[in-house]
Amino acid sequence: MKHLFLMAALSMIFSSIMGQSILQKKVNAFTKVTNLASANISIDVKDLNSNKSLASFQSNKSLSPASSVKLFTTAIALDKLGEDYTFDTELRYSGMIEAGTLNGNLYIIGSGDPSLGSDQMDAGLRINALLEKMLQAIKAVGINKVNGHIVSDVSCFDSAVIPPSWPWIDLGNYYACGAHGLNLHENLYYLFFDQSPKIGATPDCCGTDPDIPNLTFINELETAGPNSGDNAYIYGAPYTYTKFIRGTIPAGNGSFKIKGSIPDPPLLMAQLLKKELEKSDIQISGSARTSFAKSPKGNSLFIHESPGLQDIVNRTNLKSVNLYAEILLKTLGKEFKQDGSFNQGLEFINEYLKNNGCDTKGLFLMDGSGLSPNTGVSASHFTQLLKVVFDKKKLYNNFKKSLPVSGQSGSMKRLLINTPAAGNLFVKSGSMERVRSYTGFASTQSGKTLGFSIIVNNYEGSSRPLIKEIEKLMLEIYKL
């Protein structure tokens, strides 16, 4: 009987070693793929129960992982703020109401809610509904005239709305919008064009939604082939209202839309409320404006509560929304360092990692979303984070829900379809020019839970062959 137990134990050990050895061989073979000859690569696969590395390649090499950086921001926000944390936006007035006239200001006080007025969040409140609730709250206290201003209070955060290392080419586009103390419509607008059937022609701009006062465009766009896709870029910094449009959109006879970043979302919020009041014959003597100073105490008229943080983190990771990640970063700074800034948010993330036993040597986080090309993260940094998450079971369950699932959702929807790994990998991807990364959890066929990270920089040629090779490697991870 003892011999049988010994043989069974040795068989299990041998099988485990062989599985690890096979995976390491697969990792080594992956690094020798033709279009990776000039690439930088970092890979780590870790058993999250034993905390042992099962296969690796340059696991401590710091590379750009693009949007996989969101894993740090969202996991730590979920752990420290909690899945039920919400952002409140308050409408308040100062002064006195006399015979229907408010002698004072209306204040819209932000707390950084990234979902305010979003048309993408089912649990959120869209712009028109938000404005209607504010209008009704103002009417309910008998205000029919305002001798004062409408002020958006953004004092919860600092005035730096863009991380300093974001590339110029991205500014002006929706995915590089600013992270403000008061956000609206995910800080993006839709810009519409009348397509032209003639290649090389300039398509006409035909308006934005929402309408943004004083926003003008210098249109240098050209028409490309019918199936060329959206290759248009909007250039312009935050708070600037002259934007340049360059690149191409497809030829056609219909309408085509792209997305840009609202120059000053807090100001637009105040402008829209002013317009809504004037439509209802409530006259405003002052202007719409933004203030970084804390508002005076006053009387609360209306408070909008955002969806819970779980919903916000789900959108951040599933749709890879940079705005949401940067707001979470600033919120960590505000809540735990008493400074709603990128720098203090990043400092808190580094402190959290160190306090949870992670080695942060060589970790260079420059933002909360991964858009900065100056960020440096290794595969080992990611698997250490995944181990911290895994060991906190409630956090692990909540966090895993936010990640794209192999063969089912998000950026993983088309990967590992019709394989046994479909539905068993929970992965945040990242992509920029010559950057591809995949990091997350694998529930393997043997019942293990693994954490893995694959980061590739500066590969040659198209990304499609590389993604196919990464897909094969992820399948091998699942088979372990």
C-alpha positions as CSV (number, residue, x, y, z in Angstrom):
1,M,0.0,0.0,0.0
2,K,2.8,2.4,0.9
3,H,4.4,1.6,-2.5
4,L,1.2,2.5,-4.2
5,F,1.0,5.9,-2.4
6,L,4.6,6.5,-3.2
7,M,4.2,5.7,-6.9
8,A,1.1,7.9,-7.1
9,A,2.9,10.8,-5.5
10,L,5.9,10.4,-7.7
11,S,3.6,10.2,-10.8
12,M,2.0,13.5,-9.8
13,I,5.3,15.2,-9.2
14,F,6.7,13.9,-12.5
15,S,3.6,15.0,-14.4
16,S,3.8,18.5,-12.8
17,I,7.5,18.8,-13.7
18,M,6.8,17.6,-17.2
19,G,4.0,20.1,-17.6
20,Q,6.2,22.9,-16.5
21,S,9.0,21.8,-18.7
22,I,6.7,21.7,-21.7
23,L,5.4,25.1,-21.0
24,Q,8.9,26.5,-20.7
25,K,9.8,25.0,-24.0
26,K,6.7,26.7,-25.5
27,V,7.7,30.0,-24.0
28,N,11.2,29.6,-25.4
29,A,9.9,28.7,-28.8
30,F,7.6,31.8,-28.7
31,T,10.5,34.1,-28.2
32,K,12.2,32.8,-31.4
33,V,9.2,33.6,-33.7
34,T,10.5,35.3,-36.9
35,N,8.9,38.8,-36.3
36,L,10.3,38.9,-32.8
37,A,14.0,39.0,-33.8
38,S,14.3,42.6,-32.8
39,A,11.6,42.6,-30.1
40,N,11.8,43.0,-26.3
41,I,9.8,40.4,-24.4
42,S,8.8,39.8,-20.8
43,I,6.8,36.7,-19.8
44,D,5.9,35.2,-16.5
45,V,3.5,32.4,-15.6
46,K,2.8,31.8,-11.9
47,D,0.9,29.3,-9.9
48,L,-1.1,31.6,-7.6
49,N,-1.6,29.0,-4.9
50,S,2.0,28.1,-4.5
51,N,3.4,31.4,-5.8
52,K,5.9,29.5,-7.9
53,S,6.9,30.6,-11.4
54,L,6.1,27.8,-13.9
55,A,7.6,29.4,-16.9
56,S,9.3,32.7,-17.7
57,F,11.4,34.8,-20.1
58,Q,13.1,38.0,-19.0
59,S,10.3,38.3,-16.4
60,N,12.0,41.3,-14.7
61,K,12.5,43.3,-17.9
62,S,10.5,46.6,-17.8
63,L,8.6,47.2,-21.0
64,S,5.6,49.3,-22.1
65,P,2.4,47.2,-21.5
66,A,-0.1,49.9,-22.8
67,S,-3.6,49.4,-21.3
68,S,-2.7,46.5,-19.1
69,V,-1.5,49.2,-16.7
70,K,-5.2,49.6,-15.8
71,L,-4.9,46.4,-13.8
72,F,-2.9,48.3,-11.1
73,T,-5.3,51.2,-10.9
74,T,-8.6,49.2,-10.9
75,A,-7.5,46.4,-8.6
76,I,-6.1,48.8,-6.0
77,A,-9.2,51.1,-6.3
78,L,-11.5,48.1,-5.8
79,D,-9.5,46.9,-2.8
80,K,-9.1,50.3,-1.0
81,L,-12.3,52.2,-2.0
82,G,-14.6,49.1,-2.1
83,E,-17.1,48.0,-4.8
84,D,-19.9,50.2,-3.4
85,Y,-17.9,53.4,-3.5
86,T,-19.8,56.2,-5.4
87,F,-19.1,59.7,-6.7
88,D,-21.6,62.4,-5.8
89,T,-22.3,65.5,-8.0
90,E,-24.1,68.2,-6.1
91,L,-26.2,71.2,-7.2
92,R,-26.0,73.9,-4.6
93,Y,-26.8,77.6,-4.3
94,S,-25.3,80.4,-2.3
95,G,-27.0,83.6,-1.2
96,M,-30.7,84.2,-0.6
97,I,-33.9,83.7,-2.6
98,E,-36.2,86.7,-2.5
99,A,-39.5,86.8,-4.4
100,G,-38.3,84.1,-6.8
101,T,-34.9,85.8,-7.4
102,L,-31.7,84.1,-6.3
103,N,-29.2,86.7,-5.3
104,G,-26.2,84.4,-5.4
105,N,-24.6,81.7,-7.5
106,L,-25.6,78.2,-8.6
107,Y,-22.7,75.7,-8.0
108,I,-22.3,72.3,-9.7
109,I,-19.8,70.6,-7.4
110,G,-18.0,67.6,-8.8
111,S,-16.2,64.7,-7.1
112,G,-14.7,63.3,-10.3
113,D,-17.6,61.0,-11.4
114,P,-16.4,59.7,-14.8
115,S,-19.8,58.3,-15.7
116,L,-21.8,61.6,-15.3
117,G,-23.9,62.1,-18.4
118,S,-22.5,59.1,-20.1
119,D,-24.4,57.5,-22.9
120,Q,-22.6,54.2,-22.4
121,M,-23.4,53.3,-18.8
122,D,-26.8,51.6,-18.4
123,A,-26.8,52.5,-14.7
124,G,-25.8,56.1,-15.3
125,L,-27.8,59.3,-16.0
126,R,-27.6,60.8,-19.5
127,I,-27.1,64.5,-20.1
128,N,-30.7,65.4,-20.9
129,A,-32.0,63.5,-17.9
130,L,-29.4,65.1,-15.7
131,L,-30.3,68.6,-16.8
132,E,-34.0,67.9,-16.3
133,K,-33.4,66.8,-12.7
134,M,-31.3,69.9,-12.0
135,L,-34.0,72.2,-13.6
136,Q,-36.8,70.6,-11.5
137,A,-34.7,71.0,-8.3
138,I,-34.2,74.7,-9.1
139,K,-37.9,75.2,-9.8
140,A,-38.9,73.3,-6.7
141,V,-37.5,76.1,-4.4
142,G,-39.2,78.8,-6.4
143,I,-36.2,80.2,-8.3
144,N,-37.2,82.0,-11.5
145,K,-34.3,84.4,-11.8
146,V,-30.6,84.2,-10.9
147,N,-28.6,87.3,-10.1
148,G,-25.3,85.5,-10.2
149,H,-23.2,82.9,-12.1
150,I,-23.4,79.2,-12.7
151,V,-20.1,77.8,-11.5
152,S,-18.7,74.3,-12.0
153,D,-16.6,73.5,-8.9
154,V,-13.7,71.2,-9.8
155,S,-11.7,71.7,-6.5
156,C,-11.7,68.0,-5.7
157,F,-8.8,67.5,-8.0
158,D,-5.8,69.5,-9.1
159,S,-5.6,71.5,-12.3
160,A,-3.4,69.1,-14.3
161,V,-6.0,67.1,-16.3
162,I,-3.5,65.3,-18.7
163,P,-0.5,63.3,-17.5
164,P,2.6,65.1,-18.7
165,S,4.0,62.3,-20.9
166,W,1.0,61.7,-23.1
167,P,1.9,62.1,-26.8
168,W,0.7,65.1,-28.7
169,I,-0.9,62.9,-31.5
170,D,-3.4,61.6,-28.9
171,L,-4.5,64.9,-27.4
172,G,-7.8,66.0,-28.9
173,N,-9.0,62.5,-29.4
174,Y,-11.6,60.9,-27.1
175,Y,-9.3,58.3,-25.6
176,A,-6.9,61.1,-24.4
177,C,-9.5,63.4,-22.8
178,G,-8.7,65.2,-19.6
179,A,-9.5,63.9,-16.1
180,H,-11.4,66.7,-14.5
181,G,-13.1,67.3,-11.1
182,L,-16.4,67.5,-13.1
183,N,-16.7,65.3,-16.1
184,L,-19.5,65.0,-18.6
185,H,-20.5,62.5,-21.4
186,E,-17.2,60.7,-20.7
187,N,-15.6,64.0,-21.8
188,L,-16.1,63.1,-25.5
189,Y,-18.1,64.5,-28.4
190,Y,-19.2,62.9,-31.7
191,L,-18.0,64.8,-34.8
192,F,-20.1,64.0,-37.9
193,F,-19.0,64.2,-41.5
194,D,-20.8,64.0,-44.9
195,Q,-18.8,61.4,-46.7
196,S,-17.5,62.0,-50.2
197,P,-17.4,59.2,-52.9
198,K,-14.3,60.8,-54.4
199,I,-10.9,59.6,-53.1
200,G,-8.7,62.5,-52.0
201,A,-11.7,64.9,-51.4
202,T,-12.2,66.7,-48.1
203,P,-15.4,65.5,-46.4
204,D,-17.5,68.3,-44.8
205,C,-17.9,68.6,-41.1
206,C,-21.6,68.7,-40.1
207,G,-21.7,69.3,-36.4
208,T,-21.0,67.8,-33.0
209,D,-23.0,66.0,-30.3
210,P,-23.2,67.5,-27.7
211,D,-23.0,71.0,-29.2
212,I,-20.0,72.8,-27.8
213,P,-19.9,76.6,-27.9
214,N,-17.0,78.2,-29.8
215,L,-15.5,74.9,-30.9
216,T,-14.0,75.3,-34.4
217,F,-12.2,72.9,-36.7
218,I,-9.5,73.3,-39.3
219,N,-10.4,70.4,-41.6
220,E,-7.4,68.8,-43.3
221,L,-9.1,65.4,-43.6
222,E,-9.0,63.4,-46.8
223,T,-11.2,60.6,-48.3
224,A,-9.5,57.2,-48.6
225,G,-10.8,53.9,-50.1
226,P,-14.3,52.7,-49.2
227,N,-13.0,50.0,-46.7
228,S,-10.1,52.0,-45.2
229,G,-11.7,52.6,-41.8
230,D,-11.3,55.4,-39.3
231,N,-7.8,56.9,-39.6
232,A,-8.8,60.4,-38.5
233,Y,-7.1,62.2,-35.7
234,I,-8.1,65.4,-33.9
235,Y,-5.2,67.6,-32.7
236,G,-5.6,70.1,-29.8
237,A,-4.8,70.4,-26.2
238,P,-7.3,70.7,-23.3
239,Y,-9.0,74.1,-22.9
240,T,-8.2,75.0,-26.6
241,Y,-11.2,75.5,-28.9
242,T,-9.4,75.4,-32.3
243,K,-8.8,71.8,-33.4
244,F,-7.1,70.4,-36.4
245,I,-8.5,67.3,-38.1
246,R,-6.0,65.2,-40.1
247,G,-5.9,61.7,-41.6
248,T,-8.5,59.9,-43.6
249,I,-12.1,58.4,-43.4
250,P,-13.6,56.0,-46.0
251,A,-15.2,57.1,-49.2
252,G,-19.0,56.8,-49.3
253,N,-22.3,58.6,-49.6
254,G,-23.5,58.6,-46.0
255,S,-22.6,60.0,-42.6
256,F,-19.5,59.1,-40.7
257,K,-18.6,60.0,-37.1
258,I,-15.4,60.1,-35.1
259,K,-14.9,61.0,-31.4
260,G,-13.0,63.9,-29.9
261,S,-12.3,65.2,-26.4
262,I,-14.3,68.0,-25.0
263,P,-12.0,71.0,-24.4
264,D,-13.4,72.0,-21.0
265,P,-16.1,69.6,-19.7
266,P,-16.8,71.5,-16.4
267,L,-17.4,74.7,-18.4
268,L,-19.7,72.8,-20.8
269,M,-21.7,71.5,-17.9
270,A,-22.3,75.0,-16.6
271,Q,-23.1,76.3,-20.1
272,L,-25.7,73.5,-20.7
273,L,-27.4,74.2,-17.4
274,K,-27.5,77.9,-18.2
275,K,-29.1,77.1,-21.6
276,E,-31.6,74.7,-20.0
277,L,-32.7,77.4,-17.5
278,E,-33.0,80.1,-20.1
279,K,-35.2,77.7,-22.2
280,S,-37.5,77.6,-19.2
281,D,-37.5,81.4,-18.9
282,I,-35.2,81.4,-15.8
283,Q,-32.9,84.3,-16.6
284,I,-29.2,84.3,-15.5
285,S,-27.5,87.7,-15.1
286,G,-24.0,86.2,-14.9
287,S,-22.0,83.7,-16.9
288,A,-21.1,80.0,-17.0
289,R,-17.7,79.4,-15.5
290,T,-15.3,77.0,-13.8
291,S,-13.6,77.3,-10.5
292,F,-10.7,75.4,-8.9
293,A,-11.5,77.1,-5.6
294,K,-13.7,75.4,-3.0
295,S,-17.3,76.7,-3.1
296,P,-18.8,78.5,-0.2
297,K,-21.2,76.7,2.0
298,G,-24.8,76.9,0.7
299,N,-28.0,75.1,0.3
300,S,-28.2,71.8,-1.5
301,L,-30.7,71.4,-4.3
302,F,-29.9,68.0,-5.8
303,I,-27.3,65.3,-5.4
304,H,-26.6,62.7,-8.2
305,E,-24.9,59.5,-7.1
306,S,-22.9,57.6,-9.6
307,P,-23.1,53.8,-10.2
308,G,-21.0,51.8,-7.8
309,L,-17.3,51.3,-8.2
310,Q,-17.8,47.7,-9.4
311,D,-19.7,49.0,-12.4
312,I,-17.1,51.7,-13.1
313,V,-14.3,49.2,-12.8
314,N,-16.1,46.8,-15.1
315,R,-16.4,49.5,-17.8
316,T,-12.8,50.5,-17.3
317,N,-11.4,47.1,-17.9
318,L,-13.9,45.6,-20.3
319,K,-13.9,48.6,-22.7
320,S,-10.4,49.9,-21.7
321,V,-11.7,53.5,-21.0
322,N,-8.7,55.7,-20.2
323,L,-10.8,58.4,-18.6
324,Y,-12.2,56.1,-15.9
325,A,-8.7,54.8,-15.0
326,E,-7.2,58.3,-14.7
327,I,-10.2,59.4,-12.5
328,L,-9.6,56.3,-10.2
329,L,-5.9,57.2,-10.0
330,K,-6.7,60.8,-8.9
331,T,-9.4,59.5,-6.5
332,L,-6.8,57.3,-4.8
333,G,-4.6,60.4,-4.4
334,K,-7.5,62.4,-3.0
335,E,-8.8,59.8,-0.6
336,F,-5.5,58.5,0.8
337,K,-3.0,61.2,0.2
338,Q,-5.3,64.2,0.5
339,D,-4.3,65.4,-2.9
340,G,-6.4,64.6,-6.0
341,S,-3.4,64.5,-8.5
342,F,-1.8,62.0,-10.8
343,N,1.4,62.1,-8.8
344,Q,-0.2,61.4,-5.4
345,G,-2.3,58.6,-6.9
346,L,0.8,57.0,-8.4
347,E,2.6,57.4,-5.1
348,F,-0.2,55.6,-3.3
349,I,-0.1,52.7,-5.8
350,N,3.6,52.3,-5.2
351,E,3.0,52.3,-1.4
352,Y,0.2,49.8,-1.7
353,L,2.4,47.4,-3.7
354,K,5.3,47.6,-1.3
355,N,3.0,47.1,1.7
356,N,1.6,44.0,0.1
357,G,5.0,42.5,-0.5
358,C,5.6,43.4,-4.1
359,D,9.0,44.2,-5.5
360,T,8.6,47.6,-7.2
361,K,12.2,47.9,-8.5
362,G,12.1,48.7,-12.2
363,L,8.4,49.7,-12.0
364,F,7.8,53.0,-13.7
365,L,4.1,54.0,-13.7
366,M,3.5,57.3,-15.5
367,D,-0.4,57.3,-15.5
368,G,-3.3,55.2,-14.5
369,S,-4.4,54.0,-18.0
370,G,-1.2,53.0,-19.9
371,L,-1.4,55.6,-22.6
372,S,2.0,57.1,-21.7
373,P,4.8,55.5,-23.7
374,N,7.2,56.2,-20.9
375,T,5.6,53.6,-18.6
376,G,7.8,50.6,-17.7
377,V,6.3,47.4,-16.2
378,S,7.7,43.8,-16.2
379,A,5.7,40.6,-16.4
380,S,6.8,39.8,-12.9
381,H,5.3,43.1,-11.6
382,F,2.0,42.0,-13.1
383,T,2.1,38.5,-11.6
384,Q,3.0,39.8,-8.2
385,L,-0.1,42.1,-8.4
386,L,-2.3,39.1,-9.5
387,K,-1.0,37.2,-6.5
388,V,-2.0,40.0,-4.1
389,V,-5.5,40.1,-5.7
390,F,-5.8,36.3,-5.6
391,D,-5.0,36.1,-1.9
392,K,-7.9,38.5,-1.2
393,K,-10.8,36.3,-2.2
394,K,-13.5,38.9,-2.3
395,L,-11.3,41.2,-4.2
396,Y,-10.3,38.4,-6.6
397,N,-14.0,37.5,-7.3
398,N,-15.0,41.2,-7.9
399,F,-11.9,42.0,-10.0
400,K,-12.1,38.9,-12.2
401,K,-15.7,40.0,-13.1
402,S,-14.3,43.1,-14.7
403,L,-11.9,41.4,-17.1
404,P,-12.5,40.4,-20.7
405,V,-13.1,36.6,-21.0
406,S,-11.5,34.4,-23.6
407,G,-13.9,33.7,-26.5
408,Q,-16.6,35.8,-24.9
409,S,-16.1,39.5,-24.2
410,G,-14.0,42.6,-24.8
411,S,-10.6,42.4,-26.4
412,M,-10.6,38.6,-25.8
413,K,-13.9,37.9,-27.6
414,R,-12.2,36.7,-30.8
415,L,-9.4,34.8,-29.1
416,L,-9.4,31.1,-28.2
417,I,-12.9,30.6,-29.7
418,N,-13.7,26.9,-30.2
419,T,-10.9,25.8,-27.9
420,P,-11.1,24.3,-24.4
421,A,-9.7,27.6,-23.1
422,A,-12.8,29.6,-24.1
423,G,-14.4,31.1,-21.0
424,N,-11.4,30.1,-18.8
425,L,-9.0,33.0,-19.2
426,F,-9.7,36.5,-17.7
427,V,-7.4,38.9,-19.4
428,K,-6.7,42.6,-19.8
429,S,-4.9,43.3,-23.0
430,G,-2.8,46.4,-24.0
431,S,-2.0,47.7,-27.5
432,M,-0.1,50.6,-29.0
433,E,2.1,50.9,-32.0
434,R,4.6,48.0,-31.8
435,V,3.2,47.1,-28.3
436,R,1.1,44.1,-27.4
437,S,0.4,42.7,-23.9
438,Y,-1.9,40.2,-22.3
439,T,-2.2,39.8,-18.5
440,G,-4.6,38.0,-16.3
441,F,-5.9,34.8,-14.7
442,A,-6.2,31.3,-16.2
443,S,-8.4,28.6,-14.8
444,T,-6.5,25.6,-16.2
445,Q,-7.8,22.2,-17.3
446,S,-6.2,20.6,-14.3
447,G,-8.0,23.0,-11.9
448,K,-5.1,25.3,-11.1
449,T,-5.4,29.1,-11.0
450,L,-2.5,30.7,-12.8
451,G,-1.5,34.3,-13.2
452,F,0.3,35.2,-16.3
453,S,1.7,38.2,-18.2
454,I,3.0,38.4,-21.8
455,I,4.5,41.7,-23.0
456,V,6.0,42.3,-26.4
457,N,7.6,45.6,-27.6
458,N,9.1,46.5,-31.0
459,Y,8.0,43.5,-33.0
460,E,8.3,43.7,-36.8
461,G,5.4,43.8,-39.3
462,S,1.7,43.3,-38.6
463,S,0.4,42.5,-35.2
464,R,-1.9,39.7,-36.5
465,P,0.8,37.0,-36.7
466,L,2.0,37.9,-33.2
467,I,-1.4,37.8,-31.7
468,K,-1.9,34.3,-33.2
469,E,1.3,33.2,-31.5
470,I,0.3,34.7,-28.2
471,E,-3.1,33.0,-28.6
472,K,-1.3,29.6,-29.0
473,L,0.8,30.4,-25.9
474,M,-2.3,31.2,-23.8
475,L,-3.8,27.9,-24.9
476,E,-0.7,26.1,-23.6
477,I,-1.0,28.0,-20.3
478,Y,-4.6,26.7,-20.0
479,K,-3.5,23.1,-20.7
480,L,-1.1,23.1,-17.7
